[in-house]
Amino acid sequence: MTEPVVFRLNQATETEIANHLSRCDADFVPPLSDRVDINNYAHKIADNATRFEAWVGVTLVGLVAAYCNDGERRIAYITSVSVLREWQGGGIALRLLEQCVEYGKERGFERIELEVDNENASAIKLYGKQGFMIGRVSGRAVTMRLNTGKNVHMSKQRDYNVEIKDTVDHQYAYSFDFDVMHPYMIRSFEPFFNKGSLLELGSFKGDFTKRFLSYFDDVTCVEASGVAIEEAKRKLGNKVEFVHSLFEAANLPKRYDNIVLTHVLEHIDDPVRVLKRINDEWLAEGGRFFLVCPNANAPSRQIAVKMGLITHNAAVTPAEAEHGHRCTYSMDTLERDAVAAGLKVEHRSGIFFKALANFQWDRLLQTDIISKEYLEGCYKLGQQYPDLCSSIFLMCERGDSK
């Protein structure tokens, strides 16, 4: 009879750690012995790291070691994740990571970080399952981060006025968004519009908001960036009611017949929590919720993977992270979060087939290469192949509270 796996904290000796790492050496990418002296490394882990261990009998079969420094920044750093080859595939590494994350949350660490080789796709996938997102790429080294702070404060953790600024190599929004995607989003929404009120969550500078004014007289926008609200007010005047708040903290006076959340959910620290507020507090009975996110499986992203520009379809690039992206959704993960919040998904589709990056589209739109007929063709093709679209779209209705 096979002995059970037993999980323990900080029980392994320096010698047991060294033996375990030596047996796992070839499974590291690149091999661990190419980077460190294993005995010295085991000594450092035994002396300084918090160790989450999996044992079978007297054998250490799995190990996650993290440096949990109690400095001012309260950031934990996972230095090693390993499972003996004959015990891989049974969920041991994921369980140890879960224990590490829970340990960090209980002790008030704001973030957990780790570094992985960009060729170690299986490890990147494993960390992604636990909620880690790519924060920085330097050569082959990929830094992944998991924010563990339970409270989100506009002034403490994130500066939304900074996140909307263009960076050196990436714009927050492109002409392609304003001139192509916005009209096609409205076209995709229009058959499902209810009469009555509209709530837009995340209005940015009001360009998309303006397109709703011919459909609705009662429009409310919630936006976290005060700079964006001021510019939107200059464009729209008193035609729109603006609420300067995080979605997590917003206190809204009523329920709404239509709610729109476009290219925003991927910026939110706890997306299911916000979706649950939409379902439980803000969406009227019979109301419609229009949810759009950039698509991880868009051909432009898949091409970027093949070019080596990003590690995998759902990667969060450094530039996207600077703009506040927390994840990149595909149709299945977007619907997963909507359903988890209690929403009923009534319609799903894609918006605009897209094989080029936004900056490439901006250049093409300045030429006569792209015709209106070609844009129309890309939109119609996107209806046929939603998983190959620039954005994915769910129309939801209010479900039972969970």
Phi, psi and omega in degrees: 000131181291132179290148182286158174277128179244132182258131183225166179240122170057044180256334186289142174277169178302318180294319179294322177295315180298317178298318179297312181295325178295319179291333180268356190314309186289344181273348173287150178238111350290173181309142185300321183292345175284344187247328185220162167278116189299320180295316178296321180296317178297322178298316180296318179296314181299324183277326194237343188259151166275130190243124177255117196238145172242128184238144167236107187064237180259013183255127174281105185263340180214145183210129166240122181244131183225139173270110183256081184283135182266035178284186184297326185278342176053057178243127175264144182235117177280118184265337184205138173226122184207145175221134177305141188306318184289351179248006179285154178090000181256010178085010182294314182299317180296319179297317179295320177297319178300318178296320179296315180296316179297321177300315179297319179296315182298330183259012171078020177288135183284330186205148172242132181237156172207165178235138183222150177288137184293350176268357181267072186298322182294323178290318178300319178296317179301312181294325176299324178297331180272359176101002177289141180233149182291127180250330183204142176235124179227103186064235178270352183274123179247119176269127178243145187226147173229116176283126184247357179299133184280333183252137179251119181240130184301321186272340188267307190264325185226144175247101186289338175288330177282320184298333182275357181280147174292146175257181184301319187241014183203131176268152177289322177216149184242164175302327177302321178296311185288316190268337183246302187292319182299312178299322181286332173295312179302318179298323178288327181282323194310317181297342185254358182301138168266153169289151177120222189265159177225135174245121175255121180261109184089080186266353184050235185257017170092000183294317178285324179305319183302328182289342180276345189291338177279352180252331188224138175269336183249097183236127176239138179235135172250127185216137183277337183267118176294325178298316179296319180297317181300318179291321178297321179296323178295327180280323192248349178061224183264018180284345184228142174268119181257139175237117180271102185193159164288150176298324182295334185248353186298137176245099186259146191280348187200180171264159188235148182283334178221135175231134183239130176224098186242126178052044181230322187303326181291350178267351192269137182294321180231081187298321181295323178300316180291317178299325179292322176296321178300313183291314189276329191243328193248335184273125181290158174300126185082002181286166181238136179244124184253111187242120181230135177222153171301147188260122178300329185264012175303139180307325180300323178285321179296322176296320179298325176296313181295332178280350182083013181280328174227159188279328181200166188304318186269011181299147170259113183287160177305320180294319178296321179298322178296331177272008174093008178295137176250337180200172173231118187275150162246174185301319184291320181286329176293314179293324176305312183289324178297314180294321179299332179275355179099358181287151175258118180277114183258340182205140177222139178196182176243164180233106169076110173298133190215114179250000180240153176288161183301318182295328176291319177298319180301321179291318181294324182294345177273359180247181176262014180290322183262120179260167176298325180294323179293316177300318179298321178297319178295323178294314182292323178295325178296328176293329181279326182232075185299330183285356178247025183263162174299318182226153176250147191228126172241133169255121186240156172237168185291131177248184178293143177293142179248000000 
